[in-house]
Amino acid sequence: MGRFIGFEHILNRVPNNFLTRWIVKYINIKMKNAESRYYLRIRYRCPKVGTYGSGGTVTKTNSKAFALYLRVR
């Protein structure tokens, strides 16, 4: 695990579209059914031109990509 207990960065700049979000949701459902201690967390990144978020995050509708983090339940 990283320096913060509870989450670890997995992937960056995953395209923000319906298919990739659905895949992450499907994996989380499978992990929950397997009684895993972990789940995937999405943080939206890469704002579209003219839209910016605060604290390094962007809303789902205004982002071009997202990052995945492994979190502890």
LINNORJO-V91693 format. One line per field, one symbol per residue. burial: + if it has 16 or more other C-alpha atoms within 10 Angstrom, else -. A space follows every 50 residues. Layout:
# LINNORJO-V91693
burial: ???
This chain:
# LINNORJO-V91693
burial: ------++-----+++-------++--+---------++++++++++--- -+-----+-+-+++++++++---
